[in-house]
Amino acid sequence: MVVRPVWSPVPRAEGLALSPDHRAVCTDDLLTGAIYRFDPATGRSCAIVTGLSGGWTGPSSVRIAPDGNRWALYVTGFDGTLRRVRPPAGVNLKPVVGVR
């Protein structure tokens, strides 16, 4: 195993969720209150959820979990708030079960 500090352009990356195609990582940034999708192969990232509260009430974890017969992104805040973020139609958030 190789440990690579500061692997993400998201400066305060905390919770992690791997995309179904193994090509992207979803993570959060406490101070901007945003959720990012990060591509480790290219180093590119983009905000996929914005408008969350920031600072000590901001996100501390992001996970993919069931939402009825679909999948959703669940964001836990430092203040204990749990938010469910449902993707638009056609976006598959089915999580990766094993690592290739």
All heavy atoms as an XYZ file, in Angstrom:
748
protein
N       0.842     -1.168      0.000
C       0.000      0.000      0.000
C       0.891      1.236      0.000
O       1.901      1.294      0.667
C      -0.889     -0.005      1.244
C      -1.751      1.207      1.302
S      -2.656      1.513      2.834
C      -3.398     -0.022      3.198
N       0.460      2.217     -0.755
C       1.173      3.485     -0.825
C       0.262      4.565     -0.260
O      -0.885      4.701     -0.670
C       1.553      3.828     -2.278
C       2.185      5.201     -2.347
C       2.467      2.773     -2.857
N       0.758      5.328      0.685
C       0.005      6.437      1.254
C       0.420      7.705      0.524
O       1.601      8.012      0.421
C       0.280      6.580      2.768
C      -0.429      7.801      3.326
C      -0.148      5.319      3.495
N      -0.556      8.416      0.008
C      -0.279      9.643     -0.725
C      -1.013     10.795     -0.069
O      -2.205     10.989     -0.299
C      -0.737      9.470     -2.170
C       0.007     10.358     -3.119
C      -0.311      9.977     -4.536
N      -0.960     11.117     -5.143
C      -1.696     11.073     -6.216
N      -1.935      9.949     -6.802
N      -2.221     12.173     -6.693
N      -0.336     11.581      0.780
C      -1.006     12.716      1.419
C      -1.429     13.770      0.392
O      -0.828     13.890     -0.661
C       0.038     13.272      2.380
C       1.304     12.577      2.089
C       1.043     11.476      1.122
N      -2.481     14.479      0.719
C      -3.008     15.553     -0.120
C      -3.244     15.048     -1.553
O      -2.811     15.653     -2.514
C      -2.079     16.793     -0.103
C      -2.771     18.005     -0.692
C      -1.614     17.114      1.305
N      -3.952     13.936     -1.662
C      -4.209     13.318     -2.970
C      -5.321     14.010     -3.741
O      -5.467     13.820     -4.931
C      -4.556     11.846     -2.789
C      -5.751     11.653     -1.909
C      -5.764     11.508     -0.558
C      -7.119     11.631     -2.309
N      -7.046     11.396     -0.093
C      -7.899     11.462     -1.148
C      -7.773     11.734     -3.536
C      -9.284     11.391     -1.167
C      -9.158     11.663     -3.548
C      -9.890     11.486     -2.378
N      -6.117     14.806     -3.066
C      -7.278     15.425     -3.706
C      -7.134     16.938     -3.759
O      -6.626     17.546     -2.831
C      -8.530     15.074     -2.898
O      -9.624     15.848     -3.306
N      -7.623     17.559     -4.843
C      -7.614     19.019     -4.895
C      -8.635     19.641     -3.945
O      -8.643     20.838     -3.743
C      -7.950     19.336     -6.354
C      -8.683     18.143     -6.844
C      -8.144     16.966     -6.072
N      -9.520     18.825     -3.364
C     -10.465     19.314     -2.357
C      -9.676     19.419     -1.060
O      -9.249     18.407     -0.508
C     -11.663     18.361     -2.204
C     -12.604     18.867     -1.129
C     -12.389     18.189     -3.542
N      -9.433     20.617     -0.553
C      -8.480     20.799      0.549
C      -8.851     20.144      1.876
O      -7.985     19.760      2.633
C      -8.404     22.314      0.713
C      -9.616     22.852      0.054
C     -10.021     21.865     -0.992
N     -10.127     19.978      2.160
C     -10.528     19.392      3.443
C     -11.399     18.167      3.207
O     -12.439     17.996      3.805
C     -11.264     20.445      4.285
C     -10.346     21.589      4.714
C     -11.127     22.835      5.077
N     -11.811     23.420      3.946
C     -11.300     24.326      3.110
N     -10.074     24.758      3.300
N     -11.991     24.803      2.112
N     -10.978     17.288      2.288
C     -11.744     16.085      1.951
C     -11.894     15.205      3.182
O     -10.949     14.993      3.920
C     -11.043     15.330      0.832
N     -13.115     14.721      3.411
C     -13.361     13.886      4.589
C     -14.015     12.578      4.179
O     -13.357     11.624      3.882
C     -14.193     14.649      5.603
C     -13.446     15.836      6.100
C     -14.037     16.381      7.362
O     -15.112     15.988      7.794
O     -13.375     17.229      7.922
N     -15.346     12.496      4.157
C     -16.023     11.260      3.790
C     -15.770     10.925      2.332
O     -15.620     11.809      1.497
N     -15.711      9.636      2.007
C     -15.427      9.214      0.640
C     -16.428      8.176      0.178
O     -16.845      7.311      0.956
C     -14.035      8.590      0.554
C     -12.864      9.447      0.993
C     -11.597      8.612      0.998
C     -12.710     10.625      0.060
N     -16.805      8.230     -1.099
C     -17.630      7.212     -1.722
C     -17.116      7.015     -3.145
O     -16.879      7.984     -3.867
C     -19.096      7.640     -1.744
N     -16.914      5.766     -3.566
C     -16.383      5.430     -4.879
C     -17.522      5.265     -5.867
O     -18.536      4.634     -5.566
C     -15.573      4.137     -4.772
C     -14.774      3.696     -5.982
C     -13.742      4.752     -6.381
C     -14.084      2.367     -5.690
N     -17.363      5.817     -7.088
C     -18.399      5.706     -8.108
C     -18.483      4.271     -8.627
O     -17.515      3.510     -8.530
C     -18.120      6.672     -9.265
O     -16.977      6.253     -9.989
N     -19.630      3.892     -9.216
C     -19.804      2.531     -9.700
C     -18.776      2.110    -10.753
O     -18.407      0.947    -10.832
C     -21.208      2.533    -10.299
C     -21.904      3.656     -9.640
C     -20.852      4.684     -9.343
N     -18.296      3.040    -11.546
C     -17.322      2.687    -12.580
C     -15.870      2.725    -12.082
O     -14.946      2.565    -12.856
C     -17.479      3.596    -13.796
C     -17.241      5.064    -13.475
O     -16.830      5.396    -12.334
O     -17.464      5.889    -14.369
N     -15.677      2.946    -10.800
C     -14.350      2.980    -10.164
C     -13.489      4.145    -10.648
O     -12.286      4.144    -10.437
C     -13.576      1.684    -10.423
C     -14.182      0.483     -9.797
N     -13.493     -0.320     -8.949
C     -15.406     -0.071     -9.894
C     -14.261     -1.315     -8.558
N     -15.430     -1.185     -9.128
N     -14.083      5.129    -11.300
C     -13.283      6.207    -11.876
C     -13.330      7.509    -11.112
O     -12.560      8.416    -11.391
C     -13.739      6.467    -13.302
C     -13.456      5.308    -14.212
C     -13.794      5.649    -15.612
N     -13.541      4.498    -16.462
C     -13.905      4.414    -17.706
N     -14.543      5.409    -18.262
N     -13.645      3.349    -18.399
N     -14.258      7.636    -10.167
C     -14.391      8.908     -9.453
C     -14.673      8.656     -7.986
O     -15.198      7.612     -7.602
C     -15.500      9.757    -10.063
N     -14.303      9.635     -7.184
C     -14.531      9.600     -5.751
C     -15.397     10.799     -5.395
O     -15.150     11.903     -5.872
C     -13.186      9.682     -4.985
C     -13.409      9.773     -3.491
C     -12.297      8.495     -5.332
N     -16.421     10.590     -4.576
C     -17.210     11.703     -4.053
C     -16.685     12.010     -2.659
O     -16.425     11.102     -1.872
C     -18.691     11.338     -3.972
S     -19.453     11.107     -5.575
N     -16.508     13.280     -2.370
C     -16.010     13.705     -1.067
C     -16.634     15.047     -0.711
O     -17.279     15.673     -1.542
C     -14.464     13.768     -1.051
O     -14.012     14.012      0.275
C     -13.938     14.844     -1.985
N     -16.452     15.460      0.516
C     -17.031     16.732      0.947
C     -15.953     17.676      1.443
O     -14.842     17.271      1.729
C     -18.060     16.504      2.058
C     -17.438     15.859      3.278
O     -16.876     16.588      4.106
O     -17.506     14.627      3.401
N     -16.313     18.943      1.518
C     -15.428     19.973      2.047
C     -16.195     20.716      3.137
O     -17.187     21.381      2.867
C     -15.008     20.930      0.943
C     -14.059     22.016      1.428
O     -13.948     22.236      2.651
O     -13.425     22.659      0.590
N     -15.750     20.579      4.354
C     -16.401     21.161      5.526
C     -16.662     22.653      5.384
O     -17.745     23.137      5.654
C     -15.543     20.898      6.773
C     -15.834     21.728      8.015
C     -17.170     21.312      8.595
C     -14.745     21.565      9.032
N     -15.674     23.408      4.949
C     -15.793     24.867      4.983
C     -16.583     25.463      3.832
O     -17.118     26.548      3.950
C     -14.415     25.507      5.091
C     -13.680     25.175      6.395
C     -12.334     25.867      6.442
C     -14.501     25.548      7.608
N     -16.650     24.792      2.681
C     -17.451     25.340      1.584
C     -18.875     24.779      1.659
O     -19.717     25.211      0.858
C     -16.833     24.992      0.212
O     -16.869     23.574      0.034
C     -15.420     25.497      0.078
N     -19.129     23.720      2.525
C     -20.474     23.163      2.572
C     -20.859     22.475      1.291
O     -22.019     22.314      0.978
N     -19.889     22.007      0.402
C     -20.140     21.408     -0.908
C     -19.680     19.949     -0.942
O     -18.816     19.537     -0.173
C     -19.425     22.205     -1.996
N     -20.257     19.158     -1.897
C     -19.855     17.784     -2.178
C     -19.203     17.804     -3.550
O     -19.725     18.392     -4.495
C     -21.065     16.832     -2.191
C     -21.868     16.961     -0.905
C     -20.611     15.392     -2.445
C     -21.099     16.647      0.357
N     -18.063     17.145     -3.675
C     -17.288     17.153     -4.912
C     -17.153     15.757     -5.487
O     -17.113     14.769     -4.762
C     -15.877     17.701     -4.653
C     -15.869     19.141     -4.277
C     -16.020     19.528     -2.954
C     -15.727     20.126     -5.240
C     -16.026     20.865     -2.600
C     -15.743     21.467     -4.889
C     -15.884     21.830     -3.573
O     -15.905     23.146     -3.222
N     -17.061     15.703     -6.803
C     -16.702     14.479     -7.515
C     -15.272     14.691     -8.005
O     -14.973     15.708     -8.634
C     -17.652     14.257     -8.684
C     -17.355     13.004     -9.477
C     -18.368     12.854    -10.610
N     -17.965     11.823    -11.525
C     -18.457     10.588    -11.523
N     -19.390     10.267    -10.660
N     -18.034      9.704    -12.387
N     -14.411     13.745     -7.702
C     -12.993     13.865     -7.994
C     -12.550     12.682     -8.842
O     -12.888     11.539     -8.540
C     -12.211     13.897     -6.674
C     -10.732     13.803     -6.838
C     -10.005     14.849     -7.365
C     -10.064     12.654     -6.468
C      -8.640     14.753     -7.517
C      -8.693     12.550     -6.616
C      -7.978     13.606     -7.144
N     -11.811     12.949     -9.916
C     -11.269     11.899    -10.781
C      -9.790     11.741    -10.478
O      -8.986     12.589    -10.847
C     -11.474     12.278    -12.241
C     -11.010     11.203    -13.208
O     -10.176     10.346    -12.825
O     -11.476     11.209    -14.353
N      -9.401     10.651     -9.777
C      -7.994     10.477     -9.410
C      -7.061     10.344    -10.607
O      -5.898     10.694    -10.533
C      -7.977      9.187     -8.578
C      -9.389      8.903     -8.224
C     -10.237      9.592     -9.238
N      -7.575      9.850    -11.741
C      -6.722      9.659    -12.920
C      -6.324     10.989    -13.550
O      -5.200     11.146    -14.023
C      -7.435      8.787    -13.950
N      -7.241     11.961    -13.561
C      -6.948     13.241    -14.214
C      -6.657     14.372    -13.231
O      -6.126     15.396    -13.617
C      -8.147     13.684    -15.090
O      -9.265     13.929    -14.236
C      -8.481     12.628    -16.135
N      -7.085     14.184    -11.964
C      -6.919     15.241    -10.978
C      -8.013     16.283    -11.025
O      -8.003     17.249    -10.277
N      -9.006     16.113    -11.904
C     -10.095     17.080    -12.023
C     -11.161     16.839    -10.961
O     -11.418     15.716    -10.568
C     -10.741     16.981    -13.391
C      -9.839     17.392    -14.501
C     -10.597     17.369    -15.805
N      -9.655     17.476    -16.905
C      -9.843     16.918    -18.085
N     -10.932     16.240    -18.333
N      -8.946     17.056    -19.023
N     -11.790     17.922    -10.540
C     -12.907     17.805     -9.595
C     -13.950     18.843     -9.950
O     -13.659     19.847    -10.598
C     -12.430     17.997     -8.154
O     -11.995     19.314     -7.952
N     -15.187     18.569     -9.527
C     -16.257     19.541     -9.716
C     -17.241     19.402     -8.568
O     -17.401     18.320     -8.004
C     -16.964     19.353    -11.057
S     -17.840     17.790    -11.219
N     -17.883     20.488     -8.217
C     -18.902     20.461     -7.170
C     -20.161     19.840     -7.755
O     -20.628     20.260     -8.807
C     -19.180     21.859     -6.663
N     -20.709     18.814     -7.075
C     -21.946     18.196     -7.536
C     -23.120     18.550     -6.632
O     -24.268     18.370     -7.008
C     -21.813     16.671     -7.687
C     -21.419     16.010     -6.371
C     -20.846     16.319     -8.797
C     -21.439     14.491     -6.401
N     -22.848     19.042     -5.422
C     -23.879     19.524     -4.504
C     -23.341     20.797     -3.860
O     -22.237     20.798     -3.320
C     -24.196     18.492     -3.399
C     -25.222     19.059     -2.430
C     -24.667     17.178     -3.987
N     -24.098     21.871     -3.934
C     -23.703     23.124     -3.292
C     -24.879     23.633     -2.467
O     -25.974     23.091     -2.525
C     -23.293     24.190     -4.319
O     -24.390     24.440     -5.185
C     -22.076     23.746     -5.134
N     -24.654     24.673     -1.712
C     -25.722     25.282     -0.937
C     -25.899     24.684      0.446
O     -26.823     25.040      1.157
N     -25.024     23.764      0.842
C     -25.075     23.223      2.201
C     -24.472     24.246      3.150
O     -23.691     25.099      2.740
C     -24.283     21.917      2.285
C     -24.731     20.786      1.372
C     -23.721     19.647      1.396
C     -26.103     20.297      1.786
N     -24.809     24.152      4.422
C     -24.186     25.060      5.384
C     -22.711     24.709      5.517
O     -22.312     23.565      5.310
C     -24.890     24.971      6.737
O     -24.868     23.649      7.216
N     -21.903     25.688      5.857
C     -20.469     25.475      5.975
C     -19.983     25.634      7.397
O     -20.760     25.895      8.308
N     -18.693     25.457      7.586
C     -18.106     25.598      8.920
C     -18.484     24.436      9.813
O     -18.600     23.306      9.356
N     -18.703     24.687     11.086
C     -18.946     23.609     12.044
C     -20.312     22.961     11.895
O     -20.615     22.000     12.577
C     -18.711     24.092     13.467
C     -17.264     24.328     13.671
C     -16.658     25.527     13.861
C     -16.219     23.356     13.647
N     -15.301     25.365     13.960
C     -15.004     24.044     13.830
C     -16.183     21.973     13.477
C     -13.770     23.389     13.852
C     -14.957     21.319     13.491
C     -13.769     22.028     13.681
N     -21.162     23.461     10.999
C     -22.399     22.757     10.687
C     -22.321     22.130      9.297
O     -23.277     21.549      8.811
C     -23.620     23.697     10.754
O     -23.420     24.770      9.830
C     -23.819     24.231     12.156
N     -21.165     22.240      8.666
C     -20.966     21.716      7.318
C     -20.814     20.205      7.289
O     -20.839     19.529      8.317
N     -20.650     19.639      6.076
C     -20.585     18.191      5.923
C     -19.327     17.583      6.536
O     -18.254     18.159      6.469
C     -20.608     17.991      4.411
C     -20.110     19.264      3.845
C     -20.519     20.336      4.795
N     -19.506     16.421      7.140
C     -18.364     15.699      7.709
C     -18.207     14.324      7.087
O     -17.212     13.661      7.293
C     -18.514     15.562      9.229
O     -19.632     14.756      9.533
N     -19.209     13.874      6.332
C     -19.145     12.550      5.736
C     -20.102     12.476      4.560
O     -21.147     13.124      4.563
C     -19.536     11.499      6.789
O     -19.542     10.217      6.216
N     -19.749     11.694      3.574
C     -20.623     11.462      2.427
C     -20.594      9.970      2.108
O     -19.541      9.348      2.125
C     -20.199     12.322      1.208
C     -18.805     12.021      0.750
C     -21.175     12.162      0.062
N     -21.777      9.397      1.888
C     -21.900      7.971      1.604
C     -22.991      7.735      0.571
O     -23.943      8.514      0.477
C     -22.276      7.178      2.863
C     -21.227      7.208      3.933
C     -20.021      6.348      3.549
N     -19.008      6.371      4.583
C     -17.946      7.149      4.608
N     -17.749      8.021      3.649
N     -17.059      7.085      5.568
N     -22.888      6.644     -0.164
C     -23.926      6.206     -1.079
C     -24.681      5.080     -0.389
O     -24.073      4.157      0.156
C     -23.311      5.718     -2.401
C     -22.599      6.872     -3.113
C     -24.398      5.119     -3.295
C     -21.797      6.451     -4.330
N     -26.026      5.155     -0.389
C     -26.842      4.139      0.278
C     -28.201      4.048     -0.420
O     -28.572      4.933     -1.191
C     -27.017      4.492      1.757
N     -28.954      2.971     -0.133
C     -30.258      2.788     -0.774
C     -31.239      3.919     -0.451
O     -31.223      4.491      0.628
C     -30.773      1.475     -0.181
C     -29.574      0.765      0.316
C     -28.616      1.836      0.738
N     -32.095      4.192     -1.422
C     -33.181      5.156     -1.287
C     -34.374      4.549     -2.017
O     -34.590      4.823     -3.191
C     -32.774      6.488     -1.902
C     -33.877      7.541     -1.853
O     -34.798      7.382     -1.035
O     -33.813      8.493     -2.643
N     -35.094      3.656     -1.347
C     -36.163      2.911     -2.006
C     -35.545      1.937     -2.993
O     -34.659      1.163     -2.637
N     -35.932      2.023     -4.263
C     -35.347      1.145     -5.280
C     -34.232      1.829     -6.061
O     -33.794      1.333     -7.090
C     -36.436      0.626     -6.226
C     -37.116      1.745     -6.994
O     -36.884      2.923     -6.728
N     -37.963      1.379     -7.929
N     -33.765      2.975     -5.568
C     -32.651      3.711     -6.188
C     -31.537      3.870     -5.168
O     -31.618      3.368     -4.065
C     -33.125      5.104     -6.636
C     -34.213      5.056     -7.685
C     -34.612      6.441     -8.101
N     -33.431      7.179     -8.566
C     -33.443      8.453     -8.904
N     -34.540      9.141     -8.838
N     -32.351      9.057     -9.304
N     -30.540      4.648     -5.537
C     -29.433      4.976     -4.632
C     -29.382      6.488     -4.473
O     -29.736      7.226     -5.374
C     -28.106      4.464     -5.193
C     -28.063      2.989     -5.281
C     -28.441      2.225     -6.353
C     -27.653      2.083     -4.269
N     -28.288      0.904     -6.051
C     -27.804      0.778     -4.788
C     -27.185      2.242     -2.971
C     -27.491     -0.356     -4.046
C     -26.865      1.115     -2.238
C     -27.020     -0.173     -2.771
N     -28.923      6.944     -3.324
C     -28.798      8.380     -3.062
C     -27.487      8.638     -2.337
O     -26.852      7.728     -1.810
C     -29.966      8.878     -2.217
N     -27.098      9.889     -2.329
C     -25.919     10.339     -1.588
C     -26.417     10.847     -0.246
O     -27.354     11.649     -0.195
C     -25.276     11.482     -2.372
C     -23.787     11.699     -2.298
C     -23.025     10.460     -2.677
C     -23.397     12.847     -3.204
N     -25.843     10.370      0.839
C     -26.220     10.822      2.176
C     -25.069     11.616      2.760
O     -23.923     11.164      2.749
C     -26.568      9.634      3.072
C     -27.859      8.980      2.656
C     -27.888      8.011      1.676
C     -29.057      9.378      3.236
C     -29.086      7.426      1.275
C     -30.261      8.802      2.844
C     -30.261      7.820      1.867
O     -31.439      7.254      1.482
N     -25.378     12.800      3.246
C     -24.374     13.716      3.776
C     -24.654     13.935      5.259
O     -25.751     14.338      5.637
C     -24.423     15.079      3.038
C     -23.365     16.016      3.577
C     -24.271     14.878      1.538
N     -23.676     13.655      6.092
C     -23.787     13.894      7.522
C     -23.061     15.187      7.848
O     -21.928     15.389      7.407
C     -23.149     12.752      8.328
O     -23.714     11.521      7.902
C     -23.366     12.937      9.814
N     -23.703     16.062      8.614
C     -23.086     17.313      9.022
C     -22.481     17.196     10.410
O     -22.840     16.312     11.192
N     -21.547     18.069     10.715
C     -20.940     18.081     12.052
C     -21.968     18.340     13.144
O     -21.782     17.962     14.284
C     -19.832     19.141     12.139
C     -18.491     18.607     11.745
C     -17.964     18.905     10.504
C     -17.774     17.801     12.603
C     -16.733     18.407     10.131
C     -16.541     17.300     12.242
C     -16.026     17.608     11.000
N     -23.080     18.982     12.777
C     -24.123     19.253     13.768
C     -25.081     18.074     13.939
O     -26.062     18.156     14.657
C     -24.899     20.517     13.390
C     -25.637     20.383     12.062
O     -25.467     19.356     11.364
O     -26.382     21.312     11.713
N     -24.811     16.945     13.261
C     -25.639     15.752     13.391
C     -26.739     15.657     12.351
O     -27.457     14.671     12.298
N     -26.881     16.654     11.499
C     -27.906     16.639     10.465
C     -27.554     15.617      9.387
O     -26.423     15.559      8.931
C     -28.027     18.025      9.799
O     -28.301     18.992     10.808
C     -29.111     18.053      8.750
N     -28.530     14.814      8.996
C     -28.364     13.866      7.900
C     -29.202     14.354      6.728
O     -30.407     14.595      6.867
C     -28.813     12.462      8.322
C     -28.763     11.398      7.235
C     -27.329     11.163      6.770
C     -29.392     10.107      7.726
N     -28.561     14.527      5.583
C     -29.265     14.989      4.388
C     -29.192     13.911      3.313
O     -28.153     13.311      3.106
C     -28.635     16.270      3.862
C     -28.813     17.451      4.769
C     -28.105     18.684      4.210
N     -28.349     19.844      5.008
C     -27.597     20.199      6.051
N     -26.566     19.469      6.419
N     -27.883     21.288      6.730
N     -30.299     13.710      2.608
C     -30.335     12.788      1.474
C     -30.326     13.627      0.207
O     -31.146     14.527      0.042
C     -31.589     11.926      1.526
C     -31.708     10.991      0.337
C     -32.980     10.177      0.379
N     -34.114     11.077      0.523
C     -35.253     10.730      1.104
N     -35.418      9.528      1.599
N     -36.241     11.598      1.188
N     -29.407     13.326     -0.692
C     -29.307     14.038     -1.964
C     -29.653     13.043     -3.060
O     -28.926     12.070     -3.276
C     -27.884     14.601     -2.170
C     -27.796     15.358     -3.478
C     -27.478     15.500     -1.004
N     -30.774     13.270     -3.721
C     -31.219     12.371     -4.786
C     -30.681     12.865     -6.125
O     -30.861     14.030     -6.472
C     -32.732     12.313     -4.827
C     -33.307     11.609     -3.622
C     -34.801     11.555     -3.699
N     -35.319     10.651     -2.687
C     -36.507     10.783     -2.138
N     -37.291     11.780     -2.487
N     -36.915      9.917     -1.246
N     -30.056     11.963     -6.887
C     -29.508     12.375     -8.185
C     -30.618     12.543     -9.220
O     -31.706     11.984     -9.061
C     -28.599     11.206     -8.558
C     -29.234     10.026     -7.903
C     -29.806     10.552     -6.614
N     -30.348     13.298    -10.284
C     -31.333     13.429    -11.352
C     -31.534     12.083    -12.054
O     -30.687     11.189    -11.951
C     -30.719     14.455    -12.299
C     -29.333     14.682    -11.851
C     -29.152     14.069    -10.507
N     -32.627     11.955    -12.778
C     -32.911     10.719    -13.521
C     -31.746     10.385    -14.449
O     -31.136     11.267    -15.050
C     -34.193     10.889    -14.323
N     -31.426      9.114    -14.528
C     -30.351      8.665    -15.414
C     -28.982      8.624    -14.773
O     -28.034      8.118    -15.361
N     -28.839      9.162    -13.564
C     -27.548      9.125    -12.866
C     -27.561      7.938    -11.918
O     -28.409      7.835    -11.048
C     -27.296     10.433    -12.083
C     -26.022     10.315    -11.260
C     -27.213     11.601    -13.033
N     -26.635      7.008    -12.124
C     -26.574      5.793    -11.323
C     -25.532      5.953    -10.230
O     -24.360      6.093    -10.510
C     -26.227      4.597    -12.220
C     -26.153      3.303    -11.439
O     -26.533      3.217    -10.262
N     -25.663      2.279    -12.114
N     -25.971      5.905     -8.983
C     -25.053      6.012     -7.857
C     -24.767      4.657     -7.206
O     -24.212      4.610     -6.119
C     -25.629      6.945     -6.771
C     -25.601      8.429     -7.071
C     -26.219      9.185     -5.913
C     -24.191      8.914     -7.322
N     -25.159      3.554     -7.859
C     -24.945      2.237     -7.257
C     -23.493      2.116     -6.812
O     -22.574      2.303     -7.606
C     -25.279      1.127     -8.233
C     -25.173     -0.243     -7.638
C     -25.598     -1.313     -8.623
C     -25.445     -2.672     -7.973
N     -25.808     -3.738     -8.919
N     -23.269      1.815     -5.536
C     -21.891      1.799     -5.020
C     -21.104      0.576     -5.473
O     -21.665     -0.434     -5.873
C     -22.092      1.776     -3.505
C     -23.412      1.116     -3.341
C     -24.250      1.534     -4.507
N     -19.812      0.693     -5.373
C     -18.906     -0.399     -5.687
C     -18.857     -1.342     -4.491
O     -18.673     -0.910     -3.365
C     -17.492      0.165     -5.970
C     -16.502     -0.950     -6.141
C     -17.549      1.060     -7.189
N     -19.055     -2.629     -4.721
C     -19.057     -3.604     -3.637
C     -17.645     -4.071     -3.322
O     -17.252     -4.194     -2.188
C     -19.964     -4.801     -3.977
C     -19.896     -5.850     -2.906
C     -21.384     -4.332     -4.185
N     -16.832     -4.310     -4.323
C     -15.459     -4.776     -4.116
C     -14.500     -3.906     -4.883
O     -14.876     -3.161     -5.772
N     -13.244     -4.006     -4.549
C     -12.206     -3.223     -5.236
C     -11.554     -4.104     -6.273
O     -11.254     -5.259     -6.020
C     -11.171     -2.708     -4.228
C     -10.082     -1.926     -4.935
C     -11.858     -1.852     -3.176
N     -11.348     -3.561     -7.451
C     -10.693     -4.322     -8.523
C      -9.248     -4.561     -8.228
O      -8.558     -3.844     -7.641
C     -10.769     -3.559     -9.834
C     -12.132     -3.522    -10.422
C     -12.057     -2.860    -11.759
N     -13.396     -2.442    -12.125
C     -13.646     -1.673    -13.144
N     -12.684     -1.219    -13.883
N     -14.863     -1.333    -13.427
